[in-house]
């Protein structure tokens, strides 16, 4: 039986990521795919790995991530947030370094809703004088 050392839920925009940290060799799988295969851009791959680099735990754990909702950038941010939370569950001494780098703070920015009488959230319809 596989034992989870830490579980964390990360959120960003409309994306939600459930992160499971297990003993292993440092493999990261997202929705059944390899990290570099799921996120094509290098900056998204680096973003997901940031909490591991800060806590010096690269290669110590296998990480399984289930992520859904939103777009690629939001999903990468949600994975980073969830991984940071899971690493805090694994070892409490990781908390100060993760907090000082801002990885435990939930980015609360969301898309503003569309209002009636407007083309979008704030954009007005085109004005016609005649």
C-alpha angles and dihedrals in degrees: 000000000000115000122209112222093193138004124200136177117213128191135190127164102323096333124107124192127191110202126196120191116202136170111272149102102298104277117154118199125182119195090340094309132102116263096247090044094052097044109044096187117079093220091060091049090050091048092056091048096049097093090051092052093049093050094041091234101126110138094015101091140038110227125205116191130187110192131175140166133038127036136303097277093047091048092052090051091048091051091051092049093047093046091051090051092048092050089054089055090050094051126005091206089071092067101083095050093045092046094049090053091049097243095126093052114097111229098229098189111126134175111274113242122250114257126215115258090030134094090227137346093308107351114108126217116265112281117234118194093189 
